[in-house]
Amino acid sequence: MLEVTGLRVNYGGIQAVRGITFHIAEGEMVALIGANGAGKTSTLRALARQLDAAGGSVRYRGKEISALPPHALVTEGIALVPEGRGVFPRMTVVENLLMGAYSRGRDPAIADDIARVYGFFPRLSERAQQLAGTLSGGEQQMLAIGRALMSRPGLLLLDEPSMGLAPIMVQKIFEVIRAVAASGMTILLVEQNARLALATSQRGYVLESGEITLTGEAAELLANPGVRAAYLGE
């Protein structure tokens, strides 16, 4: 579904991502793990066209998308849940969800999809008319994921969904991520919590200093002594 070849991202004279190549098959959940500064978020932002790549190719369902404007990716079927959540703070929960469906026009199924999001996150239903900026961090993360799902994406990009959340909220968020993956959605997960990311995914890539240094089945990476020492604290 997604083929990335030789992707490079620069910040001024600094190479944040150094020509990485990877792929995601339809229906897969793939984790991209690495330390702070490894280039994980830069990779995701380049895929979502929030950053201009310095080189390389990004193909989604066989179509080159590396030059498309960011908003066009939504209609292509790609949705990003950004690091830091990025909800619209002065809009209500339900207004945020409706914004996620803006590309669908007056699709009558939008109401059903809002109900589906509320099924994943009952707390959002309870706070439907509450301003998003008044929600807790965990609730905002729920809303950010729900908003992305409202566009009915084929590929969901998740950037650090556990960041800054209490353990019990992280558990809830990842329960929903697993449920979404089980429904057949393709997911690329960028996550600093390597154990959680690999335990949730089918395959993984290890990013170090802007380069992919290791790839394999998630279970293999969890058992790899180098991964365990560098990212699992063992």
Residue frames as a rotation matrix with the C-alpha (Angstrom) as fourth column:
MET 1
0.564 0.826 0.000 0.00
0.826 -0.564 0.000 0.00
0.000 0.000 -1.000 0.00
LEU 2
0.929 -0.337 -0.154 2.83
-0.310 -0.934 0.175 2.42
-0.203 -0.115 -0.972 0.89
GLU 3
0.540 -0.817 0.204 6.26
0.839 0.503 -0.208 2.30
0.067 0.284 0.957 -0.75
VAL 4
0.919 -0.337 -0.202 8.92
-0.263 -0.910 0.321 4.74
-0.293 -0.242 -0.925 0.45
THR 5
0.612 -0.727 0.311 12.20
0.789 0.535 -0.302 4.79
0.054 0.431 0.901 -1.46
GLY 6
-0.293 -0.918 0.268 15.27
0.878 -0.369 -0.305 6.85
0.379 0.146 0.914 -0.62
LEU 7
0.699 0.662 0.268 13.38
0.494 -0.719 0.489 9.41
0.517 -0.210 -0.830 1.49
ARG 8
-0.480 -0.847 -0.229 15.54
0.820 -0.340 -0.460 12.32
0.312 -0.408 0.858 2.65
VAL 9
0.737 0.658 0.155 14.52
0.526 -0.702 0.481 15.18
0.425 -0.273 -0.863 4.93
ASN 10
-0.399 -0.916 0.054 16.76
0.736 -0.354 -0.577 18.13
0.547 -0.190 0.815 5.78
TYR 11
0.793 0.449 -0.412 16.55
0.600 -0.692 0.400 20.87
-0.105 -0.565 -0.819 8.40
GLY 12
0.724 -0.603 -0.334 18.82
-0.588 -0.793 0.159 23.56
-0.361 0.081 -0.929 7.03
GLY 13
0.038 -0.813 -0.581 22.16
-0.893 0.234 -0.385 21.85
0.449 0.534 -0.717 6.68
ILE 14
-0.579 -0.205 0.789 21.23
-0.672 0.668 -0.319 18.94
-0.462 -0.715 -0.525 8.92
GLN 15
-0.467 0.402 -0.788 20.11
-0.497 0.618 0.609 15.64
0.732 0.676 -0.089 7.42
ALA 16
-0.242 0.471 0.848 17.31
-0.934 0.124 -0.335 14.39
-0.263 -0.873 0.410 9.66
VAL 17
0.585 0.417 0.696 16.35
-0.147 0.898 -0.414 11.46
-0.797 0.140 0.587 7.43
ARG 18
-0.183 -0.895 -0.406 19.06
-0.722 -0.158 0.674 9.92
-0.668 0.416 -0.617 5.28
GLY 19
-0.385 -0.005 -0.923 17.56
-0.882 0.298 0.366 8.09
0.273 0.955 -0.119 2.32
ILE 20
-0.645 0.157 0.748 15.38
-0.394 0.770 -0.502 5.52
-0.655 -0.618 -0.435 4.05
THR 21
-0.506 0.472 -0.722 13.42
-0.661 0.324 0.676 2.83
0.554 0.820 0.148 2.22
PHE 22
-0.891 0.275 0.362 10.51
-0.081 0.688 -0.722 0.85
-0.447 -0.672 -0.590 3.63
HIS 23
-0.652 0.718 -0.243 7.08
-0.312 0.037 0.949 -0.47
0.691 0.695 0.200 2.75
ILE 24
-0.672 0.565 0.479 3.72
-0.433 0.226 -0.873 -1.28
-0.601 -0.794 0.093 4.34
ALA 25
-0.913 0.406 -0.027 1.36
0.246 0.604 0.758 -3.88
0.324 0.686 -0.651 2.93
GLU 26
-0.275 0.900 0.337 -2.40
-0.561 -0.435 0.704 -3.38
0.781 0.005 0.625 2.97
GLY 27
0.694 0.675 -0.250 -3.89
-0.142 0.469 0.872 -4.30
0.706 -0.570 0.421 6.34
GLU 28
0.004 -0.787 -0.617 -0.54
0.747 0.412 -0.521 -4.25
0.665 -0.458 0.590 8.14
MET 29
0.989 0.046 0.139 0.34
-0.056 -0.760 0.648 -2.40
0.136 -0.649 -0.749 11.30
VAL 30
0.308 -0.951 0.007 3.99
0.721 0.229 -0.654 -1.37
0.621 0.206 0.756 11.20
ALA 31
0.875 -0.074 -0.479 5.99
0.360 -0.563 0.744 0.35
-0.325 -0.823 -0.466 13.93
LEU 32
0.330 -0.820 0.467 8.81
0.321 -0.368 -0.873 2.84
0.888 0.438 0.142 13.40
ILE 33
0.921 -0.012 -0.389 10.85
0.387 -0.092 0.918 3.01
-0.047 -0.996 -0.080 16.59
GLY 34
0.028 -0.955 0.296 13.94
0.665 -0.203 -0.718 4.88
0.746 0.217 0.630 17.66
ALA 35
-0.297 -0.240 -0.924 15.35
0.911 -0.361 -0.199 7.30
-0.286 -0.901 0.326 20.21
ASN 36
0.683 0.438 -0.584 14.57
0.327 -0.899 -0.292 11.01
-0.653 0.009 -0.757 20.39
GLY 37
0.275 -0.576 -0.770 16.08
-0.641 -0.707 0.299 12.76
-0.716 0.411 -0.564 17.39
ALA 38
-0.368 -0.439 0.820 16.29
0.206 0.821 0.532 9.58
-0.907 0.364 -0.212 15.30
GLY 39
-0.916 0.046 -0.399 14.08
-0.379 -0.429 0.820 11.09
-0.134 0.902 0.410 12.58
LYS 40
-0.711 0.679 0.183 10.77
0.653 0.734 -0.186 9.33
-0.261 -0.013 -0.965 13.32
THR 41
0.181 0.830 -0.528 8.52
0.464 -0.545 -0.699 12.39
-0.867 -0.119 -0.483 13.39
SER 42
-0.305 -0.359 -0.882 10.40
-0.579 -0.665 0.471 13.96
-0.756 0.655 -0.005 10.47
THR 43
-0.991 -0.038 0.129 9.64
0.064 0.709 0.702 10.84
-0.118 0.704 -0.700 8.45
LEU 44
-0.322 0.946 0.037 5.96
0.870 0.311 -0.383 10.95
-0.374 -0.090 -0.923 9.30
ARG 45
0.185 0.378 -0.907 5.67
0.090 -0.926 -0.368 14.67
-0.979 -0.014 -0.205 8.63
ALA 46
-0.674 -0.460 -0.577 7.31
-0.545 -0.217 0.810 14.19
-0.498 0.861 -0.105 5.24
LEU 47
-0.868 0.418 0.269 4.88
0.494 0.790 0.364 11.39
-0.060 0.448 -0.892 4.40
ALA 48
0.076 0.955 -0.285 1.99
0.880 -0.198 -0.431 13.68
-0.468 -0.218 -0.856 5.40
ARG 49
-0.016 -0.202 0.979 3.52
0.822 -0.560 -0.102 16.53
0.569 0.803 0.175 3.34
GLN 50
0.940 0.231 -0.251 3.92
0.339 -0.723 0.602 18.78
-0.042 -0.651 -0.758 6.37
LEU 51
0.190 -0.929 -0.319 7.60
-0.241 -0.359 0.902 18.87
-0.952 -0.095 -0.292 5.48
ASP 52
0.782 -0.042 -0.621 9.10
-0.620 0.032 -0.784 18.98
0.053 0.999 -0.001 2.01
ALA 53
0.724 -0.558 0.405 11.32
0.375 0.812 0.447 15.99
-0.578 -0.172 0.798 1.35
ALA 54
0.178 -0.766 -0.617 14.80
-0.635 -0.569 0.523 16.69
-0.752 0.299 -0.588 0.02
GLY 55
-0.486 -0.321 -0.813 14.62
-0.847 0.403 0.347 13.59
0.216 0.857 -0.468 -2.14
GLY 56
-0.921 0.085 0.379 13.13
-0.042 0.948 -0.316 10.17
-0.386 -0.307 -0.870 -2.64
SER 57
-0.614 0.736 -0.285 9.83
-0.365 0.055 0.929 8.69
0.700 0.674 0.236 -3.69
VAL 58
-0.774 0.507 0.379 6.59
-0.247 0.309 -0.919 8.04
-0.583 -0.805 -0.114 -1.78
ARG 59
-0.698 0.553 -0.455 3.99
-0.411 0.210 0.887 5.90
0.586 0.806 0.081 -3.51
TYR 60
-0.626 0.615 0.479 0.54
-0.434 0.236 -0.869 5.18
-0.648 -0.752 0.119 -2.10
ARG 61
0.335 0.708 0.621 -1.44
0.115 0.624 -0.773 2.45
-0.935 0.331 0.128 -3.85
GLY 62
0.084 -0.444 0.892 1.02
0.923 0.372 0.098 2.79
-0.375 0.815 0.441 -6.71
LYS 63
0.683 0.244 0.688 0.58
0.543 -0.800 -0.256 6.56
0.488 0.549 -0.679 -7.10
GLU 64
-0.467 -0.883 -0.059 3.41
0.768 -0.371 -0.523 9.00
0.439 -0.289 0.851 -6.48
ILE 65
0.623 0.781 -0.045 2.25
0.665 -0.499 0.556 11.40
0.412 -0.376 -0.830 -3.77
SER 66
-0.060 -0.753 -0.656 5.47
0.970 -0.199 0.140 13.14
-0.236 -0.627 0.742 -2.72
ALA 67
-0.928 -0.279 0.248 4.49
0.343 -0.900 0.270 16.39
0.148 0.336 0.930 -4.51
LEU 68
-0.046 0.988 0.148 0.81
0.639 -0.084 0.765 16.52
0.768 0.130 -0.627 -3.54
PRO 69
-0.385 0.007 0.923 -0.40
-0.541 -0.812 -0.219 19.30
0.748 -0.584 0.316 -1.23
PRO 70
-0.975 -0.105 0.197 -1.20
-0.223 0.503 -0.835 18.08
-0.012 -0.858 -0.513 2.30
HIS 71
-0.285 0.944 0.166 -4.97
-0.696 -0.085 -0.713 18.45
-0.659 -0.318 0.681 2.00
ALA 72
0.138 0.319 -0.938 -5.00
-0.936 0.352 -0.017 16.27
0.325 0.880 0.347 -1.12
LEU 73
-0.813 -0.500 -0.299 -3.67
-0.374 0.842 -0.390 13.32
0.446 -0.205 -0.871 0.88
VAL 74
-0.617 0.649 0.444 -6.93
-0.434 0.189 -0.881 13.15
-0.656 -0.736 0.165 2.82
THR 75
0.418 0.808 -0.415 -8.95
-0.806 0.120 -0.580 12.53
-0.419 0.577 0.701 -0.33
GLU 76
-0.130 -0.537 -0.833 -6.31
-0.761 0.593 -0.264 9.99
0.636 0.600 -0.486 -1.41
GLY 77
0.683 0.497 -0.536 -7.01
-0.063 0.770 0.634 8.10
0.728 -0.400 0.557 1.81
ILE 78
-0.258 -0.829 -0.495 -4.22
0.661 0.222 -0.716 9.11
0.704 -0.513 0.491 4.22
ALA 79
0.731 0.492 0.473 -4.89
-0.041 -0.660 0.750 10.59
0.681 -0.568 -0.462 7.66
LEU 80
-0.382 -0.917 -0.111 -2.37
0.255 0.011 -0.967 11.80
0.888 -0.398 0.229 10.25
VAL 81
0.869 0.412 -0.275 -2.78
0.379 -0.196 0.904 11.90
0.319 -0.890 -0.327 14.02
PRO 82
0.324 -0.839 0.438 -0.01
-0.071 -0.483 -0.873 14.42
0.943 0.251 -0.216 14.77
GLU 83
-0.366 -0.553 -0.748 2.38
0.824 0.181 -0.537 14.53
0.433 -0.813 0.390 17.67
GLY 84
-0.978 0.004 -0.208 0.82
0.119 -0.810 -0.575 16.83
-0.171 -0.587 0.791 20.26
ARG 85
-0.396 0.907 0.146 -2.70
0.673 0.394 -0.626 15.95
-0.625 -0.149 -0.766 19.07
GLY 86
-0.989 -0.141 -0.038 -3.48
0.076 -0.723 0.686 19.28
-0.124 0.676 0.726 17.34
VAL 87
-0.193 0.978 0.077 -7.19
0.976 0.200 -0.091 19.45
-0.104 0.058 -0.993 18.10
PHE 88
-0.385 0.188 0.904 -9.14
0.267 -0.915 0.304 22.63
0.883 0.358 0.302 17.38
PRO 89
-0.852 -0.107 -0.512 -9.38
0.504 0.101 -0.858 23.98
0.144 -0.989 -0.032 20.95
ARG 90
-0.799 0.555 -0.231 -12.23
-0.375 -0.761 -0.529 26.46
-0.469 -0.337 0.816 20.45
MET 91
-0.253 0.731 -0.634 -14.44
-0.753 0.262 0.603 23.98
0.607 0.630 0.485 18.67
THR 92
0.355 0.462 0.812 -16.53
-0.873 0.476 0.111 21.34
-0.335 -0.748 0.572 20.40
VAL 93
-0.433 -0.467 0.771 -15.77
-0.265 0.883 0.387 17.64
-0.862 -0.037 -0.506 20.31
VAL 94
0.261 0.606 0.751 -18.43
0.562 0.537 -0.629 16.97
-0.785 0.587 -0.201 17.70
GLU 95
0.897 0.002 -0.443 -17.29
-0.303 -0.728 -0.615 19.94
-0.324 0.685 -0.652 15.60
ASN 96
-0.120 -0.993 -0.010 -13.75
-0.820 0.093 0.565 18.52
-0.560 0.076 -0.825 15.62
LEU 97
-0.356 0.049 0.933 -15.10
0.213 0.977 0.030 15.19
-0.910 0.210 -0.358 14.42
LEU 98
0.713 0.675 0.189 -17.07
0.380 -0.146 -0.913 16.88
-0.589 0.723 -0.360 11.66
MET 99
0.521 -0.623 -0.583 -13.89
-0.749 -0.661 0.037 18.68
-0.408 0.418 -0.812 10.57
GLY 100
-0.444 -0.708 0.549 -12.31
-0.375 0.703 0.604 15.27
-0.814 0.062 -0.578 10.13
ALA 101
-0.160 0.498 0.852 -15.04
0.688 0.675 -0.266 14.44
-0.708 0.544 -0.450 7.63
TYR 102
0.071 0.256 -0.964 -14.87
-0.277 -0.923 -0.266 17.72
-0.958 0.286 0.005 5.69
SER 103
-0.746 -0.460 -0.482 -13.63
-0.570 0.065 0.819 15.98
-0.345 0.886 -0.311 2.51
ARG 104
-0.844 0.451 0.292 -16.75
0.491 0.868 0.080 13.79
-0.218 0.211 -0.953 2.46
GLY 105
-0.784 0.551 0.286 -19.17
-0.213 -0.672 0.710 16.66
0.583 0.495 0.644 1.87
ARG 106
-0.199 0.830 0.521 -22.74
-0.979 -0.187 -0.077 15.81
0.034 -0.525 0.850 2.87
ASP 107
-0.604 -0.100 -0.790 -22.20
-0.235 0.970 0.057 12.05
0.761 0.220 -0.610 3.04
PRO 108
0.371 0.855 0.363 -25.18
-0.650 -0.040 0.759 10.69
0.663 -0.518 0.541 5.04
ALA 109
0.564 -0.210 -0.798 -22.92
0.433 0.899 0.070 8.05
0.703 -0.385 0.598 6.60
ILE 110
-0.363 -0.744 0.561 -21.04
-0.130 -0.556 -0.821 10.72
0.923 -0.371 0.105 8.59
ALA 111
0.193 0.517 0.834 -23.51
-0.910 -0.224 0.350 10.43
0.368 -0.826 0.427 11.47
ASP 112
0.955 0.130 -0.266 -22.93
-0.064 0.968 0.245 6.67
0.290 -0.217 0.932 11.61
ASP 113
0.183 -0.970 -0.159 -19.17
0.479 0.229 -0.847 7.23
0.858 0.078 0.507 11.71
ILE 114
-0.279 -0.194 0.941 -19.50
-0.632 -0.700 -0.332 9.69
0.723 -0.687 0.073 14.59
ALA 115
0.692 0.589 0.418 -21.45
-0.712 0.456 0.534 7.00
0.124 -0.667 0.735 16.44
ARG 116
0.755 -0.492 -0.433 -18.65
0.340 0.859 -0.383 4.54
0.560 0.142 0.816 15.64
VAL 117
-0.272 -0.874 0.404 -16.05
0.014 -0.423 -0.906 6.91
0.962 -0.240 0.127 17.10
TYR 118
0.003 0.361 0.933 -18.21
-0.924 -0.355 0.141 7.27
0.382 -0.862 0.332 20.21
GLY 119
0.930 0.303 -0.209 -18.30
-0.234 0.925 0.299 3.49
0.284 -0.229 0.931 20.41
PHE 120
0.217 -0.940 -0.263 -14.50
0.512 0.339 -0.790 3.43
0.831 0.037 0.554 20.47
PHE 121
-0.831 -0.556 -0.002 -14.33
0.361 -0.538 -0.762 6.37
0.423 -0.634 0.648 22.89
PRO 122
0.105 0.963 -0.249 -17.49
0.881 0.026 0.473 6.65
0.462 -0.269 -0.845 25.05
ARG 123
-0.148 -0.221 -0.964 -15.90
0.783 -0.622 0.023 9.54
-0.605 -0.751 0.265 26.92
LEU 124
-0.980 -0.198 0.024 -16.08
0.164 -0.733 0.660 11.66
-0.113 0.651 0.751 23.77
SER 125
-0.344 0.930 0.128 -19.81
0.536 0.083 0.840 11.03
0.771 0.358 -0.527 23.56
GLU 126
0.246 0.400 -0.883 -20.18
0.968 -0.156 0.199 12.31
-0.058 -0.903 -0.425 27.12
ARG 127
-0.145 -0.435 -0.889 -18.27
0.393 -0.849 0.352 15.46
-0.908 -0.299 0.294 26.15
ALA 128
-0.063 0.124 0.990 -19.70
0.989 0.141 0.045 15.98
-0.134 0.982 -0.132 22.66
GLN 129
0.676 0.423 0.603 -20.60
0.531 -0.848 0.000 19.64
0.511 0.320 -0.798 23.25
GLN 130
0.716 -0.502 -0.486 -17.52
0.324 -0.378 0.867 20.46
-0.619 -0.778 -0.108 25.33
LEU 131
0.795 -0.508 -0.332 -14.76
-0.602 -0.595 -0.532 22.64
0.073 0.623 -0.779 23.86
ALA 132
0.766 -0.514 -0.386 -11.82
0.308 0.821 -0.482 20.48
0.565 0.250 0.787 22.81
GLY 133
-0.090 -0.871 0.483 -9.36
-0.149 -0.468 -0.871 22.80
0.985 -0.151 -0.088 24.54
THR 134
0.078 0.191 0.978 -10.91
-0.969 -0.215 0.119 21.97
0.233 -0.958 0.168 27.91
LEU 135
0.895 0.230 -0.382 -10.38
-0.196 0.973 0.126 18.20
0.400 -0.038 0.916 27.55
SER 136
0.566 -0.743 0.358 -7.62
-0.285 0.231 0.930 16.31
-0.774 -0.628 -0.081 29.33
GLY 137
-0.287 -0.783 -0.551 -4.56
-0.867 -0.033 0.498 15.23
-0.408 0.621 -0.669 27.34
GLY 138
-0.828 -0.008 0.561 -5.87
0.082 0.987 0.135 11.69
-0.555 0.158 -0.817 27.04
GLU 139
0.194 0.975 0.113 -9.27
0.446 0.015 -0.895 12.87
-0.874 0.224 -0.432 25.87
GLN 140
0.414 -0.123 -0.902 -7.63
-0.659 -0.724 -0.204 15.11
-0.628 0.679 -0.381 23.29
GLN 141
-0.721 -0.689 -0.072 -5.67
-0.575 0.537 0.617 12.12
-0.386 0.487 -0.783 22.01
MET 142
-0.430 0.682 0.592 -8.92
0.506 0.725 -0.467 10.17
-0.748 0.098 -0.657 21.72
LEU 143
0.542 0.691 -0.478 -10.41
0.052 -0.595 -0.802 13.09
-0.839 0.410 -0.359 19.78
ALA 144
-0.059 -0.657 -0.752 -7.40
-0.838 -0.377 0.395 13.37
-0.543 0.653 -0.528 17.47
ILE 145
-0.907 -0.231 0.353 -7.67
-0.060 0.899 0.433 9.67
-0.418 0.371 -0.829 16.59
GLY 146
-0.106 0.960 0.259 -11.44
0.597 0.270 -0.755 9.91
-0.795 0.075 -0.602 16.18
ARG 147
0.421 0.217 -0.881 -11.11
-0.385 -0.836 -0.390 12.96
-0.821 0.503 -0.269 13.94
ALA 148
-0.560 -0.705 -0.436 -8.64
-0.730 0.171 0.661 11.10
-0.392 0.688 -0.610 11.70
LEU 149
-0.791 0.291 0.538 -10.97
0.329 0.944 -0.027 8.10
-0.515 0.155 -0.843 11.45
MET 150
0.128 0.937 -0.325 -13.79
0.134 -0.341 -0.930 10.38
-0.983 0.075 -0.169 10.27
SER 151
-0.015 -0.176 -0.984 -12.12
-0.889 -0.449 0.094 10.75
-0.458 0.876 -0.150 6.87
ARG 152
0.849 0.320 0.421 -12.36
-0.190 0.928 -0.321 6.97
-0.494 0.192 0.848 6.42
PRO 153
0.185 -0.870 -0.457 -8.64
-0.959 -0.262 0.111 6.62
-0.216 0.418 -0.882 5.66
GLY 154
0.844 -0.080 -0.530 -6.99
-0.143 0.919 -0.366 3.64
0.516 0.385 0.765 4.05
LEU 155
-0.035 -0.923 -0.383 -3.72
0.674 0.261 -0.691 4.49
0.738 -0.282 0.613 5.81
LEU 156
0.939 0.321 0.126 -3.56
0.097 -0.598 0.796 5.93
0.330 -0.735 -0.593 9.32
LEU 157
-0.098 -0.991 0.091 -0.34
0.323 -0.118 -0.939 7.64
0.941 -0.062 0.332 10.45
LEU 158
0.894 0.389 -0.221 0.03
0.296 -0.143 0.944 7.78
0.336 -0.910 -0.243 14.23
ASP 159
-0.011 -0.929 0.369 2.74
0.085 -0.369 -0.926 10.00
0.996 0.021 0.083 15.71
GLU 160
-0.867 -0.496 -0.049 3.62
0.050 0.011 -0.999 9.27
0.496 -0.868 0.016 19.36
PRO 161
0.032 0.993 0.114 0.08
-0.092 -0.111 0.990 8.49
0.995 -0.042 0.088 20.58
SER 162
0.432 0.131 -0.892 1.29
0.776 0.450 0.442 7.63
0.459 -0.883 0.092 24.11
MET 163
-0.507 -0.804 0.310 3.26
0.525 -0.573 -0.629 10.85
0.683 -0.156 0.713 24.64
GLY 164
-0.825 0.020 0.565 2.50
-0.345 -0.809 -0.476 12.59
0.447 -0.588 0.674 27.93
LEU 165
0.177 0.983 -0.057 -0.34
-0.606 0.154 0.780 10.28
0.776 -0.103 0.623 28.92
ALA 166
-0.070 -0.088 0.994 -0.94
-0.939 0.342 -0.036 8.38
-0.337 -0.936 -0.107 32.15
PRO 167
-0.913 -0.402 0.070 -0.42
-0.361 0.876 0.318 4.60
-0.189 0.265 -0.946 31.88
ILE 168
-0.402 0.827 0.394 -4.13
0.371 0.540 -0.755 3.82
-0.837 -0.157 -0.524 32.20
MET 169
0.475 0.546 -0.690 -4.94
-0.380 -0.580 -0.720 6.25
-0.794 0.604 -0.068 29.37
VAL 170
-0.398 -0.692 -0.602 -2.15
-0.893 0.142 0.427 4.78
-0.210 0.708 -0.675 27.21
GLN 171
-0.850 0.123 0.512 -3.72
0.073 0.991 -0.117 1.36
-0.522 -0.062 -0.851 27.74
LYS 172
0.147 0.989 0.002 -7.11
0.260 -0.037 -0.965 2.63
-0.954 0.142 -0.263 26.58
ILE 173
0.300 -0.095 -0.949 -5.68
-0.768 -0.614 -0.181 4.41
-0.566 0.784 -0.257 23.54
PHE 174
-0.663 -0.665 -0.343 -3.82
-0.740 0.517 0.429 1.29
-0.108 0.539 -0.835 22.43
GLU 175
-0.506 0.616 0.604 -6.86
0.255 0.776 -0.577 -0.90
-0.824 -0.138 -0.549 22.95
VAL 176
0.555 0.747 -0.366 -8.62
-0.091 -0.382 -0.920 1.25
-0.827 0.544 -0.144 20.37
ILE 177
-0.004 -0.643 -0.766 -5.60
-0.951 -0.234 0.202 1.27
-0.309 0.729 -0.611 18.05
ARG 178
-0.877 -0.289 0.384 -5.62
-0.219 0.951 0.218 -2.55
-0.429 0.107 -0.897 18.14
ALA 179
-0.064 0.943 0.327 -9.36
0.363 0.327 -0.872 -2.58
-0.929 0.063 -0.364 17.43
VAL 180
0.541 0.203 -0.816 -8.92
-0.557 -0.640 -0.529 -0.24
-0.630 0.741 -0.233 14.47
ALA 181
-0.465 -0.795 -0.389 -6.09
-0.859 0.301 0.413 -2.41
-0.212 0.527 -0.823 13.14
ALA 182
-0.735 0.232 0.637 -8.22
0.093 0.965 -0.244 -5.52
-0.672 -0.120 -0.731 13.59
SER 183
0.362 0.916 -0.171 -10.89
-0.012 -0.179 -0.984 -3.92
-0.932 0.358 -0.053 11.39
GLY 184
0.473 -0.256 0.843 -8.37
0.829 0.453 -0.328 -4.09
-0.298 0.854 0.426 8.52
MET 185
0.995 -0.103 -0.007 -7.01
-0.101 -0.948 -0.302 -0.56
0.024 0.301 -0.953 8.51
THR 186
0.337 -0.941 0.038 -3.38
0.747 0.243 -0.618 -0.09
0.572 0.237 0.785 7.52
ILE 187
0.999 0.031 -0.015 -1.40
0.033 -0.708 0.706 1.74
0.011 -0.706 -0.708 10.23
LEU 188
0.052 -0.997 0.050 2.08
0.472 -0.020 -0.881 3.23
0.880 0.069 0.470 10.49
LEU 189
0.930 0.285 -0.232 2.86
0.307 -0.255 0.917 3.80
0.202 -0.924 -0.325 14.16
VAL 190
-0.108 -0.930 0.351 5.68
0.095 -0.361 -0.928 6.09
0.990 -0.067 0.127 15.28
GLU 191
0.878 0.465 0.111 6.21
-0.127 0.002 0.992 5.54
0.461 -0.885 0.060 18.99
GLN 192
-0.007 -0.925 0.381 9.03
-0.775 -0.236 -0.586 6.10
0.632 -0.300 -0.715 21.47
ASN 193
0.091 0.120 0.989 7.69
-0.813 0.582 0.004 3.33
-0.575 -0.804 0.151 23.73
ALA 194
-0.456 -0.394 -0.798 9.35
-0.855 0.441 0.272 0.57
0.245 0.806 -0.539 21.72
ARG 195
-0.967 0.098 0.236 7.98
-0.009 0.910 -0.414 -2.30
-0.255 -0.402 -0.879 23.79
LEU 196
-0.151 0.985 -0.081 4.40
-0.012 -0.084 -0.996 -1.11
-0.988 -0.149 0.024 23.40
ALA 197
0.110 0.158 -0.981 4.84
-0.900 -0.404 -0.166 -0.33
-0.423 0.901 0.098 19.70
LEU 198
-0.664 -0.458 -0.592 6.30
-0.688 0.684 0.242 -3.73
0.294 0.567 -0.769 18.84
ALA 199
-0.872 0.398 0.284 3.81
0.120 0.737 -0.665 -5.59
-0.474 -0.546 -0.691 21.03
THR 200
0.042 0.944 -0.326 1.02
-0.175 -0.314 -0.933 -3.91
-0.984 0.096 0.152 19.06
SER 201
0.249 -0.024 -0.968 2.45
-0.911 -0.346 -0.225 -4.21
-0.330 0.938 -0.108 15.53
GLN 202
0.964 0.079 0.252 3.18
0.023 0.926 -0.377 -6.98
-0.263 0.369 0.891 13.06
ARG 203
0.348 -0.891 0.290 6.48
0.862 0.183 -0.473 -5.63
0.368 0.415 0.832 11.75
GLY 204
0.831 -0.090 -0.549 8.91
0.256 -0.814 0.522 -2.93
-0.494 -0.574 -0.653 12.76
TYR 205
0.428 -0.761 0.488 11.73
0.521 -0.234 -0.821 -0.70
0.739 0.605 0.297 11.55
VAL 206
0.488 -0.386 -0.783 14.45
0.736 -0.302 0.607 0.69
-0.470 -0.872 0.137 13.82
LEU 207
0.688 -0.201 0.697 15.54
0.369 -0.730 -0.576 4.22
0.624 0.654 -0.428 12.95
GLU 208
0.451 -0.632 -0.630 18.90
0.707 -0.178 0.684 5.54
-0.545 -0.754 0.366 14.20
SER 209
-0.278 -0.605 -0.746 20.31
0.089 -0.789 0.607 8.94
-0.956 0.103 0.274 13.25
GLY 210
0.099 0.454 -0.885 18.05
-0.768 -0.531 -0.359 9.15
-0.633 0.715 0.296 10.22
GLU 211
-0.447 -0.291 -0.846 18.82
-0.798 0.558 0.230 5.67
0.405 0.777 -0.481 8.90
ILE 212
0.741 0.661 0.117 16.98
-0.660 0.685 0.308 2.36
0.123 -0.306 0.944 9.14
THR 213
-0.290 -0.949 0.127 19.37
-0.947 0.265 -0.180 0.00
0.137 -0.173 -0.975 10.86
LEU 214
-0.966 0.029 0.257 17.14
-0.049 0.956 -0.290 -2.99
-0.254 -0.293 -0.922 11.52
THR 215
-0.217 0.949 -0.229 13.85
-0.967 -0.178 0.181 -4.42
0.131 0.261 0.956 10.31
GLY 216
-0.918 -0.071 -0.391 11.87
-0.070 0.997 -0.016 -7.57
0.391 0.013 -0.920 10.94
GLU 217
0.062 0.932 -0.356 8.81
0.393 0.305 0.868 -9.15
0.918 -0.194 -0.347 12.46
ALA 218
0.339 0.126 0.932 7.80
-0.601 -0.733 0.318 -7.37
0.723 -0.668 -0.172 15.65
ALA 219
0.989 0.059 0.136 8.34
-0.143 0.634 0.760 -10.48
-0.041 -0.771 0.635 17.77
GLU 220
0.484 -0.874 0.043 11.85
0.789 0.414 -0.455 -10.89
0.380 0.254 0.890 16.35
LEU 221
-0.061 -0.501 0.863 12.73
0.045 -0.865 -0.499 -7.29
0.997 0.008 0.076 17.16
LEU 222
0.663 0.365 0.653 11.36
-0.614 -0.233 0.754 -7.65
0.428 -0.901 0.070 20.69
ALA 223
0.953 -0.294 0.073 13.68
0.211 0.816 0.538 -10.63
-0.218 -0.497 0.840 21.17
ASN 224
0.512 -0.799 0.315 16.71
0.412 -0.093 -0.906 -8.96
0.753 0.594 0.281 19.55
PRO 225
0.235 -0.465 -0.853 19.43
0.966 0.016 0.257 -8.34
-0.106 -0.885 0.453 22.19
GLY 226
-0.776 -0.579 0.250 20.48
0.614 -0.784 0.092 -5.06
0.143 0.225 0.964 20.59
VAL 227
-0.233 0.797 0.557 16.92
0.032 -0.567 0.823 -3.74
0.972 0.209 0.107 20.53
ARG 228
0.600 0.479 -0.641 16.34
0.593 0.272 0.758 -4.90
0.537 -0.835 -0.121 24.10
ALA 229
-0.130 -0.751 -0.647 19.47
0.975 -0.215 0.053 -3.15
-0.179 -0.624 0.760 25.29
ALA 230
-0.886 -0.324 0.332 18.94
0.417 -0.870 0.264 0.08
0.203 0.373 0.905 23.37
TYR 231
-0.603 0.717 0.349 15.18
-0.375 -0.642 0.669 0.56
0.704 0.273 0.656 23.63
LEU 232
0.386 0.811 -0.440 13.73
0.028 0.466 0.884 -1.78
0.922 -0.353 0.157 26.24
GLY 233
0.287 -0.330 0.899 16.12
-0.870 -0.484 0.100 -1.00
0.402 -0.811 -0.426 29.09
GLU 234
0.948 0.070 0.310 17.37
-0.207 0.876 0.435 -4.58
-0.241 -0.477 0.845 29.39
